[in-house]
Structures are given as structure tokens and as C-alpha cells.
Amino acid sequence: MQYEREMIEVPPSDHASFPTNEFQCQPPSRDLAKSIAEHGIIEPVVICEWNGGWYVKGGQRRILVGIALGIDIPVALYHGIDPEDTLAWIPILNDTGQENPIHTLHAIKKMIARGDSFEEIRTQMFMTKQKLEKIMRLDILPPVILGAVQDGKVAITTAEALASKGKEYFDDAVVLYHQNKDKLTASDVRGLSTLHRQNTLADMFMNGTPDAHSGEENLKRYAVFEGSKFITFAKDRDDARGAAMMTGDDAEVYQLIRVYEKE
């Protein structure tokens, strides 16, 4: 595809050129505003010029901060590309680090539907095999998490970590997301293993799983897990460690204090 790119600076007097009434983005963070106030806008925003109008393809929050501060806004201005041509824009935005990964995922699914092979998609997207696999793996995430990534509420690295953990953790992740007022962090994802085990053990305990409890004096205070899979209960740490060794290298001992705490 033939297109032209020019690098320009848009002064405050021309800020009206930006179609801010069409912006759909989360408010700029304080950190972003502080950084731009101190250093200016370092990474140019990406604008498509089409039929006499401007379409913002990357950098809406930076534009809003730049307008608020009344500073020059650096722009990478592209001519000759339809702003609605998703497949044409994705390689450009990936190259500038400004493409939304969920938009990329939707485009990849369209390419798969039309019969493109993995290698054809990788070549057209200008991606490494590893990066393409990571983005495709996001498709297994719950819709609420995918929407949060698209809206900038959940970082792409957090979403990738959640996708790698597996579907058994997704329900807990969605609950955490809502409990945290529509936020999910990398730390939350790392803690999902513990949360998942607590919920599993609590269900066992409440449902009277055999050998989970048989009177206070015989309470099983340890459990062995292999990943997210429950293996067995144990009365003391030594028994639990022995069971873990028999299970395999990935087995872990988990103490049940929180599960059995009385209200």
C-alpha cells in the first residue's frame, strides 16, 4: 500500500484541528499529565488525513493533555490510508507501539475467518511468532476483561499473564476486577493461585468433603496442590511435604488457616 507520512508540530493556535469531540478514551492519568508537563510530548501522536479531515489513530490522551497545557503537539501525519482500513493500520500502529492489542486481535480473527494461515498473518502484521501467539491467546479471556484491556483499564501485560494462567482462574479474576472497582493488576493475577485454592478448599470444607474435617482435634490443617489441582489433605506439615514429594516437582503445600477460621 502506498502512503505518505510527514512529521509536523501542531501549535496551540491550531489545536482545533484535533477532532476531540470524537474521542473515546479514559481520562489521562496524573502520571501522564505530570510527565508531559515536565518533558513535553515525546512520542508523536498518529493522525490520518483523509478527505480533508483528521482522524486520530493513536495518542488521544496525549492530545488532551497537550491541549490542556497549551503546548506544541508532535504529530506523525499519514496520507493515503483509509482510517477504517484496520488491516492497513495495524502494522503501522504496531511499529509505533500505539496499537490497541484488542483491535489487533479482532483483525487477526477476521484474517483467520477469510482463510489466512498463521505465517501469512504474521507476515502481514510484521510480528514475531511469539508476539502473534500472545495476542491470539487473549481470545480465551472473559469478555469483561477483554473490554477492560481495550478501554485501558487493564494493562496488556496483566491480560497476557491471566491468559497464561488458564481458564480455571478466570471467574476469580472477574470477581476481583469488579471488587477493585473495574481494575485488575499484575499483583492481583499473581495472587489468583492462592485465591483459587482458598475458594476450592472452602467449598470442600463447607460441603463436608471426606477427610477435610472430622472434629476439631483431627482438623486437617494442610493441603497439597499441583498447580490449581487439589491433591490431598494432611494433618501436619511433614505429612503434607511427603505427599507433595510423591506428587511431583510442581506440587505445593498450602496451609489452611484462613479456610477454617471461625467468624
Order of alpha helices (4+ residues) and beta strands (2+ residues): beta-alpha-beta-beta-alpha-beta-alpha-alpha-alpha-alpha-alpha-alpha-alpha-alpha-alpha-beta-beta-alpha-beta-alpha
